[in-house]
Amino acid sequence: MTTPPVSQNPATVSPVRLQALPGEGRPQVTPALEELYRGFEQELLVPLWTEIGDLMPAHPRSRAVPHLWRWERLRELAARAGDLVPVGRGGERRAIALANPSLGGRPYATPTLWAAIQYLMPGEDAPEHRHTQHAFRFVVEGSGVWTVVGGDPVPMNRGDFLPQAGWNWHAHHNASSEPMAWIDGLDIPFQYATEAQFFEFGRDGISDAERITPERSRSERLWAHPGLRPLSAAPAAPGSPLLSYKWEYTNAALADQLLLEKEGFGGTVGPGHAAVRYSSPHDGSDVLPTVRAEFHRIARGAETVPVRETGSSVYQVFDGSGVVTVGDRSWTVARGDLFAVPSWEPFSARSEAGRTDSDEGALDLFRFSDAPVFEALGLNRTQKDA
């Protein structure tokens, strides 16, 4: 038996609710207009003139809000979870996601970005799986964990950035005697909204050959030589073929930019503001199809110009201290703190770092965003407020 359409099924209640309101540019409220609106509701129709202010605002109005998560508290709760929550199959990772307070309790830092703290106890393995969601790991402190991507053990140390494109098998193992925490970033909300996600379990354990702990992964030995592209390289696959971007190279690049500025040769994006983008050595593109990753260093006393961008970002303070302002909210931040910057909210930062709270006497910020998506769709826009 065929289910009749909504208009012929009195038991079906339409989710469309329209209200005739008086106002400039609106149709006159009459019984005929009310009757018309009831017909729209019955046939699941919504006229643009009742929705245009919400559907087509003058500028982006994000559902997310600026928010700050304190690292000390996150790490404390992750450590407690390490004692209580298993890391094996079932929960599939001891990962604790940041939930933006205005997104209804969903585990999303912004409408398109997932950020989580992952915690692995000494000797533990996180079992193998793969998913279409593009991911990375960024280490703000600690060492001793290896992520194994496609059978390639990749060391994780403070300051290292480790991208991993979707649908690659991966597992983690902690070879040290200490627990370790890091942040994961993924495009889970974006793939969830577009109904494009896939997930698959892999092996329950990794092999002895994968449990080795090399200083450099095979991907680094092939791809981590500046300006040199191996002639053996296969056609580019989604995401960077380099699985680890070492802190020593990131740090040197930022330091050189500030030295060049001091010598009068430029090289920074603003006074006292050095910045780099992690890119694929294959072709210079973003490391992941849907995620951009950057590192910013702001010298002590320097302040960035407020900037608005379409799309959202999540920042983590890698080192130093300072004041960050997102929209109408300002926070004093220190090592490890994370904060969300929603679409079109102005962001600026002032460095108050010194030798007592920073290795380099600067405010160091790791940033990831959904910029590649907006650029691919022609929706990217940037505006400086000063």
C-alpha positions in Angstrom: 0.0 0.0 0.0 1.4 3.4 -1.0 1.6 6.1 1.7 -0.4 9.1 0.6 1.4 12.5 0.3 1.3 14.8 3.3 -1.5 16.8 1.9 -3.8 13.7 1.7 -2.8 12.2 5.1 -4.5 14.0 8.0 -2.5 12.0 10.5 0.8 13.6 9.2 1.7 16.8 10.9 3.7 19.2 8.8 7.0 20.4 10.3 6.6 23.7 8.4 5.1 26.5 10.5 4.5 29.9 8.9 3.4 33.0 10.6 1.9 36.0 8.7 3.5 39.1 10.2 3.0 42.8 9.3 5.9 44.9 8.4 7.6 47.0 5.7 7.9 45.0 2.5 5.8 42.2 3.8 2.4 41.2 2.3 -0.7 42.5 4.0 -2.0 40.1 6.6 -5.4 39.0 5.5 -7.5 35.8 5.8 -6.5 35.0 2.2 -2.8 35.2 3.1 -3.3 33.0 6.2 -5.1 30.4 4.0 -2.2 30.6 1.5 0.3 29.9 4.3 -1.7 26.9 5.5 -1.5 25.5 2.0 2.2 26.0 1.9 2.5 24.2 5.2 0.4 21.3 4.0 2.5 20.8 0.9 5.9 21.3 2.7 6.7 24.6 1.0 8.5 27.6 2.5 8.3 31.0 0.8 11.7 32.9 0.6 10.1 36.2 1.8 9.6 34.7 5.2 13.1 33.3 5.6 15.5 35.6 3.7 16.9 37.3 6.8 18.0 34.0 8.2 19.0 32.3 4.9 20.8 35.2 3.4 22.2 37.5 6.2 24.4 40.4 5.4 27.4 38.5 6.7 28.1 35.1 8.2 26.4 34.4 11.5 28.0 31.3 12.9 26.1 28.9 15.1 29.4 28.4 17.0 30.7 30.9 19.6 34.2 31.9 20.6 35.2 29.6 23.4 38.4 28.7 25.4 39.4 25.3 26.9 42.1 25.3 29.5 44.9 22.7 28.9 45.5 22.0 32.6 41.9 21.0 33.1 41.8 18.9 29.9 44.9 17.0 30.8 43.6 16.4 34.3 40.4 14.9 33.0 42.2 12.9 30.4 44.4 11.4 33.0 41.4 10.4 35.1 39.9 8.8 31.9 43.1 6.9 31.5 42.5 5.1 34.8 38.8 4.4 34.1 38.2 4.0 30.3 39.7 1.2 28.2 41.4 2.2 24.9 40.5 -1.0 22.9 37.6 -1.9 20.7 34.2 -0.5 21.7 35.0 3.1 22.6 37.6 3.1 19.8 40.2 5.5 21.2 40.4 7.4 24.4 39.7 10.7 22.7 37.8 13.5 24.4 36.3 16.0 22.0 35.8 19.7 22.5 32.2 20.7 22.4 31.4 24.3 21.4 28.7 25.5 23.9 26.3 26.7 21.2 26.2 23.6 19.1 23.7 21.6 21.2 26.1 19.3 23.0 27.5 17.9 19.7 31.3 17.0 20.0 32.2 19.8 17.6 34.7 22.6 18.2 33.1 24.4 15.2 30.4 23.4 12.7 33.1 21.9 10.5 36.0 21.0 12.8 36.6 18.3 15.4 39.3 18.8 18.1 40.0 16.3 20.8 42.7 15.4 23.4 43.8 11.8 23.1 45.5 10.0 26.0 47.5 6.8 25.9 48.8 5.0 28.9 52.3 3.4 29.1 52.5 0.2 27.0 49.0 0.7 25.6 48.0 0.2 21.9 45.2 2.0 20.2 43.9 -0.6 17.7 44.0 -0.2 14.0 41.2 1.4 12.0 40.6 3.7 9.1 38.0 6.3 8.1 37.3 8.8 5.3 37.7 11.7 7.8 41.0 13.5 7.3 43.0 13.7 10.5 46.1 15.0 12.1 47.9 14.9 15.4 49.7 17.8 17.1 52.0 17.2 20.1 52.1 20.1 22.7 54.1 18.0 25.2 55.6 14.6 25.8 57.1 11.9 23.6 57.2 8.1 23.4 54.2 7.3 21.3 54.4 6.1 17.7 51.5 6.3 15.3 51.6 3.5 12.7 50.2 4.6 9.4 50.0 1.9 6.7 52.6 -0.1 8.5 55.0 2.9 8.8 55.9 3.7 12.5 56.0 7.5 12.9 57.5 9.0 16.1 55.5 11.7 18.0 57.4 14.4 19.9 56.7 17.9 21.2 56.0 20.3 18.4 55.6 17.6 15.8 52.7 17.9 13.3 51.5 14.6 11.9 48.8 14.7 9.1 47.1 11.6 7.9 44.7 11.7 4.9 41.5 9.7 5.1 41.1 6.0 4.5 44.6 5.1 5.7 45.0 2.3 8.2 46.5 3.7 11.5 47.1 2.6 15.0 49.1 4.0 18.0 51.4 2.5 20.6 53.0 4.0 23.7 56.5 2.5 24.0 57.4 4.7 27.0 56.9 4.3 30.8 54.8 7.5 30.9 51.3 8.5 29.6 51.1 10.8 26.7 48.5 13.3 25.5 48.1 15.1 22.2 45.4 16.8 20.2 43.6 15.2 17.2 42.0 17.4 14.6 39.5 16.0 12.0 36.8 17.1 9.6 34.2 14.9 11.3 31.5 17.6 11.5 31.9 18.5 7.8 31.7 14.9 6.6 28.8 14.2 8.9 26.9 17.2 7.6 27.5 16.1 4.0 26.7 12.4 4.7 30.0 11.3 3.2 31.7 9.3 6.0 32.9 5.7 6.1 34.6 3.8 8.9 36.2 0.3 9.0 37.9 -1.7 11.8 41.3 -3.1 11.2 43.5 -5.5 13.1 43.3 -5.7 16.8 47.0 -5.5 17.2 50.1 -4.4 15.2 52.9 -6.7 14.2 56.3 -6.9 15.9 57.8 -5.3 12.7 55.5 -2.3 13.2 56.4 -2.0 16.9 59.9 -0.8 16.2 60.6 2.8 17.3 62.7 4.5 14.6 63.8 8.1 14.9 62.5 8.7 11.4 59.6 7.1 9.6 59.9 5.8 6.0 57.8 8.7 4.8 60.3 11.1 6.3 63.3 9.3 4.8 61.7 9.7 1.4 59.9 13.1 1.6 61.5 15.2 4.4 64.4 16.7 2.4 63.7 20.4 1.8 63.1 21.3 -1.9 63.8 17.8 -3.1 61.1 15.6 -4.6 61.8 12.0 -5.2 61.7 10.9 -8.8 60.1 7.7 -7.7 57.0 9.5 -6.4 53.7 8.0 -7.6 50.9 10.3 -8.7 49.6 12.5 -5.9 47.1 10.9 -3.6 44.8 13.1 -1.3 46.8 14.6 1.5 50.6 14.9 2.1 52.8 11.9 1.7 55.0 13.3 4.5 53.6 11.9 7.8 55.6 14.0 10.2 56.6 17.7 10.2 59.4 18.0 12.8 59.4 20.8 15.3 63.1 21.6 14.7 62.3 22.7 11.1 59.2 24.6 12.1 61.0 26.4 14.8 64.0 27.3 12.6 61.7 28.7 9.9 59.9 31.0 12.4 63.1 32.1 14.0 64.6 33.0 10.6 61.6 35.1 9.6 61.9 37.2 12.8 65.6 37.6 12.3 65.1 38.7 8.7 62.6 41.3 9.9 65.0 42.5 12.5 67.7 42.9 9.8 65.3 45.0 7.7 64.6 42.4 5.0 61.0 41.6 5.8 59.8 38.0 5.7 57.0 38.3 8.3 53.2 38.7 7.8 53.1 41.6 10.2 55.4 43.4 12.7 56.8 40.7 15.0 54.5 38.1 13.5 56.1 35.1 11.8 53.9 32.4 10.3 54.2 29.2 8.2 51.7 26.9 6.5 52.3 23.2 6.5 52.2 22.0 2.9 52.6 18.8 0.8 56.1 18.3 -0.6 54.5 16.7 -3.5 52.9 19.8 -5.0 52.8 22.5 -2.3 49.1 22.1 -1.6 47.5 21.9 1.8 48.5 18.8 3.8 44.8 17.6 3.9 42.0 18.2 1.4 39.7 19.8 4.0 42.0 21.0 6.7 44.7 23.8 6.6 47.4 23.8 9.3 49.6 26.8 10.2 52.0 27.8 12.9 52.3 31.4 14.2 54.9 33.1 16.3 54.3 36.5 17.8 57.3 38.2 19.4 56.9 39.6 22.9 55.1 42.9 22.8 53.8 42.5 19.3 50.0 42.5 18.5 48.3 41.2 15.4 45.7 43.2 13.5 42.1 41.9 13.9 41.2 39.7 11.0 37.9 38.2 9.9 37.7 35.1 7.7 34.9 32.9 6.4 35.3 29.5 7.8 36.4 28.6 11.3 39.6 27.8 13.1 40.9 26.1 16.3 44.1 27.3 17.9 46.3 25.7 20.5 48.9 27.7 22.4 52.2 25.8 22.0 54.3 28.0 24.1 54.4 31.4 25.8 51.6 33.6 27.1 49.5 36.5 25.9 46.0 37.8 25.3 43.8 36.6 22.5 40.6 38.3 21.4 37.8 36.6 19.4 34.8 38.8 18.7 34.0 40.5 22.0 35.7 38.0 24.2 39.3 38.2 25.4 41.3 35.6 27.4 44.8 35.4 28.9 46.2 32.2 27.5 49.2 29.9 28.3 50.8 26.7 27.1 48.3 24.1 25.8 45.1 26.2 26.0 42.7 25.8 23.0 40.2 28.2 21.6 37.7 28.3 18.7 37.3 31.1 16.2 34.0 31.0 14.4 33.4 32.2 10.9 33.7 36.0 10.5 34.5 36.7 14.1 37.5 39.1 14.3 40.6 37.5 15.8 43.8 39.2 17.2 46.5 38.2 19.6 49.0 40.1 21.8 52.2 38.4 23.0 53.2 38.8 26.6 55.7 35.9 26.5 59.0 36.0 28.2 61.9 33.6 28.9 60.2 32.3 32.0 57.2 30.8 30.1 58.5 30.4 26.5 61.6 28.7 25.0 61.7 31.4 22.3 60.4 34.4 24.2 57.3 34.5 22.0 53.6 33.5 21.9 53.5 30.4 19.7 50.2 29.3 18.2 49.3 26.2 16.2 46.2 26.7 14.1 44.0 24.5 12.0 41.1 25.6 9.8 38.6 24.5 7.2 40.1 27.0 4.6 40.7 24.5 1.8 36.9 23.7 1.6 36.0 27.4 1.4 38.7 28.1 -1.2 37.6 25.1 -3.3 34.0 26.4 -3.3 35.0 30.0 -4.0 33.6 31.1 -0.6 36.8 32.3 1.1 36.9 36.0 2.1 39.2 37.9 4.5 38.9 41.3 6.0 41.3 43.2 8.2 39.4 45.4 10.8 42.3 47.9 11.1 
